[in-house]
């Protein structure tokens, strides 16, 4: 498809895909937080740093995907 219908179809297909990515990042965030708690109990410094950076990266990706989803939905209604 070309033109307006093609853009609308592409945006409609992108919404479920972005939502799946958001769910995956939320699950990863929860599991990393649990692993971080275990690493802190064991006082394993290497694992603590690893999980902290993983959580930070996951939060960054999650916020960017949420923003992308909002913009896609907003542009779909134009």
MOPAC internal coordinates of N, CA, C and O (Angstrom, degrees):
PM7 1SCF
backbone

  N    0.0000 0     0.00 0     0.00 0    0    0    0
  C    1.4331 1     0.00 0     0.00 0    1    0    0
  C    1.5202 1   109.57 1     0.00 0    2    1    0
  O    1.2310 1   121.81 1   -29.04 1    3    2    1
  N    1.2965 1   114.15 1   150.96 1    3    2    1
  C    1.4492 1   119.37 1   179.25 1    5    3    2
  C    1.5193 1   108.82 1  -125.18 1    6    5    3
  O    1.2310 1   121.73 1   -20.09 1    7    6    5
  N    1.3120 1   114.30 1   159.91 1    7    6    5
  C    1.4521 1   119.47 1   173.07 1    9    7    6
  C    1.5083 1   113.48 1    77.13 1   10    9    7
  O    1.2310 1   121.61 1    31.35 1   11   10    9
  N    1.3141 1   114.52 1  -148.65 1   11   10    9
  C    1.4602 1   121.77 1  -173.11 1   13   11   10
  C    1.5273 1   112.86 1   -62.90 1   14   13   11
  O    1.2310 1   120.01 1   137.78 1   15   14   13
  N    1.3272 1   117.58 1   -42.22 1   15   14   13
  C    1.4617 1   119.90 1  -178.80 1   17   15   14
  C    1.5219 1   111.04 1   -64.10 1   18   17   15
  O    1.2310 1   120.12 1   143.55 1   19   18   17
  N    1.3202 1   117.38 1   -36.45 1   19   18   17
  C    1.4614 1   121.15 1   178.63 1   21   19   18
  C    1.5165 1   112.14 1   -65.27 1   22   21   19
  O    1.2310 1   120.70 1   137.23 1   23   22   21
  N    1.3322 1   116.27 1   -42.77 1   23   22   21
  C    1.4684 1   119.79 1   178.58 1   25   23   22
  C    1.5182 1   111.06 1   -65.34 1   26   25   23
  O    1.2310 1   120.46 1   137.85 1   27   26   25
  N    1.3052 1   116.72 1   -42.15 1   27   26   25
  C    1.4652 1   120.41 1   179.57 1   29   27   26
  C    1.5278 1   110.40 1   -63.78 1   30   29   27
  O    1.2310 1   120.45 1   136.19 1   31   30   29
  N    1.3285 1   116.74 1   -43.81 1   31   30   29
  C    1.4726 1   120.43 1   179.97 1   33   31   30
  C    1.5250 1   110.79 1   -63.62 1   34   33   31
  O    1.2310 1   120.09 1   139.12 1   35   34   33
  N    1.3288 1   117.43 1   -40.88 1   35   34   33
  C    1.4627 1   120.94 1  -179.81 1   37   35   34
  C    1.5314 1   110.55 1   -64.72 1   38   37   35
  O    1.2310 1   120.46 1   138.95 1   39   38   37
  N    1.3222 1   116.72 1   -41.05 1   39   38   37
  C    1.4700 1   120.08 1   179.12 1   41   39   38
  C    1.5250 1   111.16 1   -67.23 1   42   41   39
  O    1.2310 1   120.50 1   141.40 1   43   42   41
  N    1.3238 1   116.64 1   -38.60 1   43   42   41
  C    1.4651 1   119.42 1   178.41 1   45   43   42
  C    1.5245 1   111.52 1   -65.25 1   46   45   43
  O    1.2310 1   120.32 1   143.54 1   47   46   45
  N    1.3232 1   116.99 1   -36.46 1   47   46   45
  C    1.4684 1   120.12 1   177.71 1   49   47   46
  C    1.5263 1   111.60 1   -72.35 1   50   49   47
  O    1.2310 1   120.54 1   152.57 1   51   50   49
  N    1.3161 1   116.58 1   -27.43 1   51   50   49
  C    1.4644 1   120.33 1  -176.59 1   53   51   50
  C    1.5247 1   112.40 1   -75.12 1   54   53   51
  O    1.2310 1   119.88 1   150.61 1   55   54   53
  N    1.3140 1   117.83 1   -29.39 1   55   54   53
  C    1.4682 1   120.91 1  -175.04 1   57   55   54
  C    1.5311 1   112.23 1   -60.67 1   58   57   55
  O    1.2310 1   118.32 1   128.66 1   59   58   57
  N    1.3421 1   120.80 1   -51.34 1   59   58   57
  C    1.4777 1   118.67 1   178.32 1   61   59   58
  C    1.5258 1   113.01 1   -63.50 1   62   61   59
  O    1.2310 1   120.47 1   146.04 1   63   62   61
  N    1.3311 1   116.71 1   -33.96 1   63   62   61
  C    1.4578 1   120.39 1   179.81 1   65   63   62
  C    1.5366 1   110.70 1   -65.81 1   66   65   63
  O    1.2310 1   120.38 1   137.47 1   67   66   65
  N    1.3267 1   116.89 1   -42.53 1   67   66   65
  C    1.4632 1   120.75 1   178.03 1   69   67   66
  C    1.5248 1   110.34 1   -66.07 1   70   69   67
  O    1.2310 1   120.43 1   139.05 1   71   70   69
  N    1.3311 1   116.79 1   -40.95 1   71   70   69
  C    1.4679 1   120.19 1   178.96 1   73   71   70
  C    1.5288 1   110.78 1   -62.30 1   74   73   71
  O    1.2310 1   119.78 1   142.27 1   75   74   73
  N    1.3192 1   118.02 1   -37.73 1   75   74   73
  C    1.4698 1   120.86 1   176.97 1   77   75   74
  C    1.5277 1   110.93 1   -64.96 1   78   77   75
  O    1.2310 1   120.38 1   141.06 1   79   78   77
  N    1.3221 1   116.88 1   -38.94 1   79   78   77
  C    1.4580 1   120.34 1   177.34 1   81   79   78
  C    1.5220 1   110.77 1   -64.16 1   82   81   79
  O    1.2310 1   120.39 1   139.15 1   83   82   81
  N    1.3183 1   116.85 1   -40.85 1   83   82   81
  C    1.4707 1   120.86 1   179.28 1   85   83   82
  C    1.5275 1   110.08 1   -62.33 1   86   85   83
  O    1.2310 1   119.87 1   135.77 1   87   86   85
  N    1.3214 1   117.86 1   -44.23 1   87   86   85
  C    1.4666 1   120.89 1   178.49 1   89   87   86
  C    1.5262 1   111.58 1   -61.82 1   90   89   87
  O    1.2310 1   120.85 1   139.10 1   91   90   89
  N    1.3221 1   115.97 1   -40.90 1   91   90   89
  C    1.4660 1   119.63 1   179.67 1   93   91   90
  C    1.5260 1   110.90 1   -64.50 1   94   93   91
  O    1.2310 1   120.00 1   138.14 1   95   94   93
  N    1.3301 1   117.61 1   -41.86 1   95   94   93
  C    1.4611 1   120.34 1   179.39 1   97   95   94
  C    1.5226 1   111.70 1   -67.85 1   98   97   95
  O    1.2310 1   120.19 1   144.94 1   99   98   97
  N    1.3347 1   117.25 1   -35.06 1   99   98   97
  C    1.4645 1   119.72 1   177.19 1  101   99   98
  C    1.5248 1   110.68 1   -65.29 1  102  101   99
  O    1.2310 1   120.31 1   139.07 1  103  102  101
  N    1.3286 1   117.02 1   -40.93 1  103  102  101
  C    1.4651 1   120.66 1   177.74 1  105  103  102
  C    1.5253 1   110.95 1   -64.68 1  106  105  103
  O    1.2310 1   120.60 1   138.60 1  107  106  105
  N    1.3178 1   116.45 1   -41.40 1  107  106  105
  C    1.4556 1   120.80 1   178.51 1  109  107  106
  C    1.5134 1   110.86 1   -64.56 1  110  109  107
  O    1.2310 1   120.86 1   141.39 1  111  110  109
  N    1.3141 1   115.96 1   -38.61 1  111  110  109
  C    1.4655 1   120.89 1   179.05 1  113  111  110
  C    1.5177 1   111.14 1   -62.79 1  114  113  111
  O    1.2310 1   120.16 1   137.25 1  115  114  113
  N    1.3234 1   117.31 1   -42.75 1  115  114  113
  C    1.4626 1   121.54 1   179.20 1  117  115  114
  C    1.5261 1   110.86 1   -65.67 1  118  117  115
  O    1.2310 1   120.41 1   135.01 1  119  118  117
  N    1.3191 1   116.82 1   -44.99 1  119  118  117
  C    1.4647 1   119.22 1  -178.42 1  121  119  118
  C    1.5280 1   111.26 1   -67.83 1  122  121  119
  O    1.2310 1   119.83 1   144.52 1  123  122  121
  N    1.3313 1   117.94 1   -35.48 1  123  122  121
  C    1.4635 1   120.60 1   177.64 1  125  123  122
  C    1.5285 1   110.92 1   -68.35 1  126  125  123
  O    1.2310 1   120.59 1   143.58 1  127  126  125
  N    1.3228 1   116.49 1   -36.42 1  127  126  125
  C    1.4641 1   119.86 1   178.04 1  129  127  126
  C    1.5279 1   110.68 1   -65.30 1  130  129  127
  O    1.2310 1   120.69 1   139.48 1  131  130  129
  N    1.3356 1   116.28 1   -40.52 1  131  130  129
  C    1.4648 1   119.62 1   177.52 1  133  131  130
  C    1.5277 1   111.16 1   -65.49 1  134  133  131
  O    1.2310 1   120.60 1   138.78 1  135  134  133
  N    1.3216 1   116.46 1   -41.22 1  135  134  133
  C    1.4605 1   120.47 1   178.49 1  137  135  134
  C    1.5243 1   111.42 1   -65.91 1  138  137  135
  O    1.2310 1   120.87 1   146.09 1  139  138  137
  N    1.3266 1   115.94 1   -33.91 1  139  138  137
  C    1.4634 1   120.52 1   177.96 1  141  139  138
  C    1.5294 1   110.41 1   -65.61 1  142  141  139
  O    1.2310 1   120.60 1   139.49 1  143  142  141
  N    1.3235 1   116.45 1   -40.51 1  143  142  141
  C    1.4630 1   119.77 1   178.19 1  145  143  142
  C    1.5243 1   110.66 1   -62.60 1  146  145  143
  O    1.2310 1   120.18 1   138.36 1  147  146  145
  N    1.3203 1   117.27 1   -41.64 1  147  146  145
  C    1.4601 1   121.37 1   178.90 1  149  147  146
  C    1.5281 1   110.17 1   -64.82 1  150  149  147
  O    1.2310 1   120.65 1   137.39 1  151  150  149
  N    1.3306 1   116.36 1   -42.61 1  151  150  149
  C    1.4665 1   120.16 1  -179.47 1  153  151  150
  C    1.5328 1   111.19 1   -65.06 1  154  153  151
  O    1.2310 1   120.63 1   144.24 1  155  154  153
  N    1.3240 1   116.41 1   -35.76 1  155  154  153
  C    1.4698 1   119.08 1   178.16 1  157  155  154
  C    1.5222 1   111.35 1   -69.18 1  158  157  155
  O    1.2310 1   120.19 1   144.16 1  159  158  157
  N    1.3354 1   117.23 1   -35.84 1  159  158  157
  C    1.4641 1   119.84 1   177.17 1  161  159  158
  C    1.5255 1   110.63 1   -65.62 1  162  161  159
  O    1.2310 1   120.86 1   142.03 1  163  162  161
  N    1.3371 1   115.96 1   -37.97 1  163  162  161
  C    1.4614 1   120.21 1   179.89 1  165  163  162
  C    1.5294 1   112.49 1   -83.19 1  166  165  163
  O    1.2310 1   120.65 1   171.06 1  167  166  165
  N    1.3343 1   116.37 1    -8.94 1  167  166  165
  C    1.4684 1   123.82 1  -179.11 1  169  167  166
  C    1.5255 1   111.55 1    57.02 1  170  169  167
  O    1.2310 1   121.56 1  -134.80 1  171  170  169
  N    1.3087 1   114.62 1    45.20 1  171  170  169
  C    1.4611 1   121.31 1   178.04 1  173  171  170
  C    1.5270 1   107.95 1   -96.72 1  174  173  171
  O    1.2310 1   120.37 1   -78.60 1  175  174  173
  N    1.3372 1   116.89 1   101.40 1  175  174  173
  C    1.4640 1   122.54 1  -173.14 1  177  175  174
  C    1.5260 1   112.93 1   -62.18 1  178  177  175
  O    1.2310 1   119.96 1   140.76 1  179  178  177
  N    1.3168 1   117.67 1   -39.24 1  179  178  177
  C    1.4657 1   120.26 1  -178.56 1  181  179  178
  C    1.5314 1   110.98 1   -63.69 1  182  181  179
  O    1.2310 1   120.88 1   135.39 1  183  182  181
  N    1.3263 1   115.92 1   -44.61 1  183  182  181
  C    1.4604 1   119.62 1   179.16 1  185  183  182
  C    1.5203 1   111.47 1   -68.48 1  186  185  183
  O    1.2310 1   119.99 1   145.56 1  187  186  185
  N    1.3202 1   117.63 1   -34.44 1  187  186  185
  C    1.4604 1   120.62 1   179.31 1  189  187  186
  C    1.5264 1   109.50 1   -62.30 1  190  189  187
  O    1.2310 1   120.45 1   131.89 1  191  190  189
  N    1.3303 1   116.75 1   -48.11 1  191  190  189
  C    1.4669 1   119.65 1   179.51 1  193  191  190
  C    1.5198 1   111.26 1   -63.85 1  194  193  191
  O    1.2310 1   120.25 1   140.06 1  195  194  193
  N    1.3193 1   117.13 1   -39.94 1  195  194  193
  C    1.4550 1   121.46 1  -179.98 1  197  195  194
  C    1.5228 1   111.12 1   -61.13 1  198  197  195
  O    1.2310 1   120.41 1   132.53 1  199  198  197
  N    1.3194 1   116.83 1   -47.47 1  199  198  197
  C    1.4628 1   120.32 1  -177.73 1  201  199  198
  C    1.5237 1   111.57 1   -71.87 1  202  201  199
  O    1.2310 1   120.08 1   146.56 1  203  202  201
  N    1.3338 1   117.46 1   -33.44 1  203  202  201
  C    1.4662 1   119.00 1   177.14 1  205  203  202
  C    1.5181 1   111.06 1   -65.22 1  206  205  203
  O    1.2310 1   119.94 1   137.32 1  207  206  205
  N    1.3204 1   117.73 1   -42.68 1  207  206  205
  C    1.4631 1   119.70 1   177.82 1  209  207  206
  C    1.5251 1   111.23 1   -68.23 1  210  209  207
  O    1.2310 1   120.56 1   144.61 1  211  210  209
  N    1.3317 1   116.54 1   -35.39 1  211  210  209
  C    1.4577 1   120.44 1   177.11 1  213  211  210
  C    1.5241 1   110.80 1   -63.89 1  214  213  211
  O    1.2310 1   120.44 1   137.35 1  215  214  213
  N    1.3098 1   116.76 1   -42.65 1  215  214  213
  C    1.4681 1   121.01 1   179.25 1  217  215  214
  C    1.5153 1   110.48 1   -65.56 1  218  217  215
  O    1.2310 1   120.30 1   136.94 1  219  218  217
  N    1.3179 1   117.03 1   -43.06 1  219  218  217
  C    1.4550 1   120.87 1  -179.59 1  221  219  218
  C    1.5263 1   111.03 1   -62.46 1  222  221  219
  O    1.2310 1   120.69 1   136.49 1  223  222  221
  N    1.3284 1   116.28 1   -43.51 1  223  222  221
  C    1.4595 1   121.10 1   178.92 1  225  223  222
  C    1.5232 1   110.86 1   -65.53 1  226  225  223
  O    1.2310 1   120.45 1   139.42 1  227  226  225
  N    1.3164 1   116.74 1   -40.58 1  227  226  225
  C    1.4606 1   121.51 1  -179.55 1  229  227  226
  C    1.5326 1   110.60 1   -65.45 1  230  229  227
  O    1.2310 1   120.25 1   138.85 1  231  230  229
  N    1.3224 1   117.12 1   -41.15 1  231  230  229
  C    1.4633 1   120.43 1   178.09 1  233  231  230
  C    1.5172 1   110.96 1   -64.26 1  234  233  231
  O    1.2310 1   120.46 1   140.82 1  235  234  233
  N    1.3238 1   116.73 1   -39.18 1  235  234  233
  C    1.4553 1   120.73 1   178.64 1  237  235  234
  C    1.5218 1   111.00 1   -63.96 1  238  237  235
  O    1.2310 1   120.59 1   134.30 1  239  238  237
  N    1.3231 1   116.47 1   -45.70 1  239  238  237
  C    1.4632 1   120.82 1   179.20 1  241  239  238
  C    1.5231 1   111.25 1   -65.53 1  242  241  239
  O    1.2310 1   120.82 1   141.53 1  243  242  241
  N    1.3310 1   116.04 1   -38.47 1  243  242  241
  C    1.4571 1   120.51 1   179.96 1  245  243  242
  C    1.5256 1   110.86 1   -63.81 1  246  245  243
  O    1.2310 1   120.31 1   136.04 1  247  246  245
  N    1.3240 1   117.00 1   -43.96 1  247  246  245
  C    1.4633 1   119.42 1   179.60 1  249  247  246
  C    1.5252 1   111.18 1   -66.39 1  250  249  247
  O    1.2310 1   119.95 1   141.88 1  251  250  249
  N    1.3176 1   117.69 1   -38.12 1  251  250  249
  C    1.4702 1   119.40 1   179.41 1  253  251  250
  C    1.5279 1   111.12 1   -68.95 1  254  253  251
  O    1.2310 1   119.99 1   143.82 1  255  254  253
  N    1.3292 1   117.63 1   -36.18 1  255  254  253
  C    1.4616 1   119.84 1   177.57 1  257  255  254
  C    1.5291 1   111.23 1   -69.76 1  258  257  255
  O    1.2310 1   120.20 1   142.81 1  259  258  257
  N    1.3350 1   117.23 1   -37.19 1  259  258  257
  C    1.4621 1   119.40 1   176.07 1  261  259  258
  C    1.5224 1   110.92 1   -62.80 1  262  261  259
  O    1.2310 1   120.57 1   137.43 1  263  262  261
  N    1.3262 1   116.51 1   -42.57 1  263  262  261
  C    1.4559 1   120.78 1   177.79 1  265  263  262
  C    1.5246 1   110.87 1   -63.24 1  266  265  263
  O    1.2310 1   120.54 1   138.35 1  267  266  265
  N    1.3140 1   116.57 1   -41.65 1  267  266  265
  C    1.4665 1   121.60 1   178.33 1  269  267  266
  C    1.5245 1   111.03 1   -62.09 1  270  269  267
  O    1.2310 1   120.69 1   138.66 1  271  270  269
  N    1.3192 1   116.29 1   -41.34 1  271  270  269
  C    1.4639 1   120.63 1   179.41 1  273  271  270
  C    1.5276 1   110.79 1   -64.68 1  274  273  271
  O    1.2310 1   120.46 1   136.31 1  275  274  273
  N    1.3277 1   116.72 1   -43.69 1  275  274  273
  C    1.4653 1   120.14 1   178.15 1  277  275  274
  C    1.5219 1   111.14 1   -60.87 1  278  277  275
  O    1.2310 1   120.59 1   134.85 1  279  278  277
  N    1.3325 1   116.48 1   -45.15 1  279  278  277
  C    1.4635 1   120.14 1  -179.14 1  281  279  278
  C    1.5180 1   111.72 1   -66.36 1  282  281  279
  O    1.2310 1   120.24 1   142.08 1  283  282  281
  N    1.3340 1   117.14 1   -37.92 1  283  282  281
  C    1.4627 1   119.98 1   179.47 1  285  283  282
  C    1.5302 1   110.92 1   -65.17 1  286  285  283
  O    1.2310 1   120.69 1   137.06 1  287  286  285
  N    1.3230 1   116.28 1   -42.94 1  287  286  285
  C    1.4636 1   120.10 1   178.61 1  289  287  286
  C    1.5200 1   110.92 1   -66.02 1  290  289  287
  O    1.2310 1   120.48 1   140.99 1  291  290  289
  N    1.3295 1   116.69 1   -39.01 1  291  290  289
  C    1.4598 1   120.62 1   179.49 1  293  291  290
  C    1.5253 1   110.00 1   -66.34 1  294  293  291
  O    1.2310 1   119.93 1   136.45 1  295  294  293
  N    1.3237 1   117.74 1   -43.55 1  295  294  293
  C    1.4682 1   120.59 1  -179.46 1  297  295  294
  C    1.5229 1   112.99 1   -72.13 1  298  297  295
  O    1.2310 1   120.62 1   157.75 1  299  298  297
  N    1.3158 1   116.42 1   -22.25 1  299  298  297
  C    1.4672 1   119.71 1   178.27 1  301  299  298
  C    1.5299 1   110.86 1   -68.24 1  302  301  299
  O    1.2310 1   120.68 1   148.58 1  303  302  301
  N    1.3097 1   116.30 1   -31.42 1  303  302  301
  C    1.4623 1   120.60 1  -176.60 1  305  303  302
  C    1.5339 1   113.48 1   -86.92 1  306  305  303
  O    1.2310 1   120.23 1  -175.81 1  307  306  305
  N    1.3126 1   117.16 1     4.19 1  307  306  305
  C    1.4710 1   119.30 1   178.99 1  309  307  306
  C    1.4963 1   111.40 1   -72.71 1  310  309  307
  O    1.2310 1   120.10 1   180.00 1  311  310  309

